[in-house]
Each structure stands twice: as C-alpha cells, then as structure tokens.
Amino acid sequence: MARAQHWLLKSEPFKYSWSQLMTDGKTHWDGVRNYEARNNLRAMTVGDLCLFYHSNEGKEIVGVAEVVRAAYPDPSSKDDWSCVDVSPVVPFTAPVSLDAIRNRKALAAMQMLTRNRLSVTRVTAAEFRTLLKMGETALP
C-alpha cells in the first residue's frame, strides 16, 4: 500500500475558511488556475493529508484536511483544470504563522516558501511532522 502524501492548500479566509470547511464537512477544491498547482492536485490520492493555510489574512496553518476524492475535471471551468474533494481532519491547537515557518531551519526548503505563488504545494513527511509539532496537534 502506498504511503500518504502531504500537501499544503492555501485559501484566503474571506473566500473559503477552515471554519467553513468544518461546517461543510467536505468541499471540492476548485478554482486553481496555475498549471503546476493543477498538476499537484492531479497527483493527490484519496487519503493524502493537506495542511490548510489561510493566506493574505492570518497567514497561518490552521488545520489538517484529507483528500476524499482524487482529481476530476473542475466543474467551474470548461478548460483543462482539475479539482479534488477534501474533508477536515483536525484543527491546529496552535495555528502556525508564516513567520514561525520562515524562522524554522528545518522548513527552509519547504515548497510553500520556495514556490510561494502556488496555491497547492507538496509537503515532505518530515515537514508535515514538524508543523504538527509546532501546531501542538496530533492526528486522531
């Protein structure tokens, strides 16, 4: 059985927030209009874990979501874009700020920092564990 991959999903809280995902219980992650980010969506598999990051406002990781449906055509577009479905797993006990991420040497190579314009980035297993620890959060 393949090991779960890890990802980071960015969302502006005024467009779609962690609390909205908690309320909805599931959502389709659509509207991605960058080819590299789209390819990351297409690489996701059911069971992969995603860090949920509030961008622009808040600038912090606030929770963990799980991919519950692999990539399929984005219904909000007629072009070749994709989306996935995600469900909330657990909120971060202590949200992890962008500054805290930047100041952690073990996270210096994180794609979120090196490919900062992307809304969907890969996260290594080590980075994921470090961020869970920083957020004082354990997976259920």
C-alpha positions as CSV (number, residue, x, y, z in Angstrom):
1,M,0.0,0.0,0.0
2,A,1.4,3.4,-0.9
3,R,2.1,5.9,1.8
4,A,0.0,9.0,2.0
5,Q,1.5,12.1,0.5
6,H,1.3,15.5,2.2
7,W,0.2,18.8,0.7
8,L,-0.5,22.4,1.6
9,L,-3.6,24.2,0.4
10,K,-3.8,27.9,0.5
11,S,-7.1,29.8,0.8
12,E,-8.0,33.3,1.6
13,P,-10.3,33.1,4.6
14,F,-12.8,35.5,3.2
15,K,-13.2,33.2,0.1
16,Y,-13.2,29.9,2.0
17,S,-12.0,29.4,5.5
18,W,-11.1,26.5,7.7
19,S,-14.2,27.1,9.8
20,Q,-16.3,26.9,6.7
21,L,-14.7,23.5,5.8
22,M,-15.5,22.4,9.4
23,T,-19.1,23.5,8.9
24,D,-19.5,22.0,5.4
25,G,-17.7,18.7,6.3
26,K,-16.5,18.4,2.8
27,T,-15.7,20.6,-0.2
28,H,-14.3,20.4,-3.7
29,W,-11.0,22.3,-4.0
30,D,-11.6,24.1,-7.3
31,G,-10.6,27.3,-9.0
32,V,-6.9,26.5,-9.2
33,R,-5.6,28.2,-12.4
34,N,-1.9,27.5,-12.3
35,Y,-0.5,24.5,-14.2
36,E,2.0,23.4,-11.5
37,A,-0.7,23.7,-8.8
38,R,-3.1,21.8,-11.0
39,N,-0.6,19.0,-11.6
40,N,-0.2,18.8,-7.8
41,L,-4.0,18.4,-7.5
42,R,-3.8,15.6,-10.1
43,A,-1.0,13.9,-8.1
44,M,-3.2,13.7,-5.0
45,T,-4.8,10.4,-4.0
46,V,-7.5,9.5,-1.5
47,G,-6.1,9.5,2.0
48,D,-3.4,12.2,1.4
49,L,-3.3,14.8,4.1
50,C,-3.3,18.5,3.4
51,L,-2.3,21.4,5.7
52,F,-4.9,24.2,5.4
53,Y,-3.3,27.6,5.2
54,H,-5.1,30.9,5.5
55,S,-3.3,33.2,3.0
56,N,-3.3,37.0,2.9
57,E,-5.3,37.4,6.1
58,G,-4.0,35.5,9.0
59,K,-1.1,33.9,7.2
60,E,-1.1,30.7,9.2
61,I,-1.7,27.0,9.0
62,V,-4.9,26.3,10.9
63,G,-5.8,22.6,10.3
64,V,-5.4,19.3,8.5
65,A,-7.7,18.1,5.8
66,E,-7.8,14.8,3.9
67,V,-8.3,14.1,0.2
68,V,-11.6,12.1,0.0
69,R,-11.9,12.2,-3.8
70,A,-9.0,12.2,-6.3
71,A,-8.7,14.7,-9.1
72,Y,-11.6,15.1,-11.5
73,P,-12.5,17.9,-14.0
74,D,-13.1,21.2,-12.3
75,P,-16.9,21.9,-12.8
76,S,-16.2,25.7,-12.6
77,S,-14.3,25.6,-15.9
78,K,-14.7,24.4,-19.4
79,D,-10.9,24.2,-19.8
80,D,-8.4,21.6,-18.7
81,W,-8.4,22.2,-14.9
82,S,-8.9,19.8,-12.1
83,C,-10.2,19.8,-8.5
84,V,-10.2,17.3,-5.6
85,D,-12.6,16.9,-2.7
86,V,-11.3,17.4,0.9
87,S,-12.7,16.9,4.4
88,P,-11.5,18.3,7.7
89,V,-9.4,16.0,9.9
90,V,-8.3,18.2,12.8
91,P,-7.9,21.9,13.6
92,F,-4.4,23.0,14.8
93,T,-4.4,23.6,18.5
94,A,-2.0,26.4,18.0
95,P,-2.0,27.9,14.4
96,V,1.5,28.1,12.9
97,S,2.3,31.5,11.4
98,L,4.2,32.2,8.2
99,D,6.9,33.9,10.3
100,A,7.3,30.8,12.5
101,I,7.6,28.7,9.4
102,R,10.2,31.1,7.9
103,N,12.2,31.1,11.1
104,R,12.3,27.2,11.4
105,K,15.6,26.0,9.8
106,A,14.1,22.5,9.2
107,L,11.4,24.2,7.0
108,A,13.8,26.4,4.9
109,A,13.3,24.2,1.7
110,M,9.6,23.9,2.1
111,Q,7.8,24.5,-1.3
112,M,5.4,26.9,0.4
113,L,8.4,29.2,0.9
114,T,10.3,28.4,-2.3
115,R,7.3,28.3,-4.6
116,N,5.3,30.8,-2.7
117,R,3.0,31.8,-5.6
118,L,1.4,28.4,-5.8
119,S,-1.9,27.7,-4.0
120,V,-1.2,23.9,-3.8
121,T,2.3,22.7,-2.8
122,R,3.9,19.4,-1.8
123,V,5.0,18.9,1.8
124,T,7.5,16.3,2.9
125,A,6.7,13.8,5.6
126,A,9.4,15.5,7.8
127,E,8.0,19.0,7.2
128,F,4.5,17.7,8.0
129,R,5.6,16.2,11.3
130,T,7.5,19.4,12.2
131,L,4.4,21.5,11.5
132,L,2.1,19.2,13.5
133,K,4.5,19.5,16.4
134,M,4.7,23.3,16.1
135,G,0.9,23.4,16.0
136,E,0.7,21.3,19.1
137,T,-1.6,19.0,17.1
138,A,-1.9,15.2,16.9
139,L,-3.7,13.3,14.2
140,P,-6.8,11.4,15.5
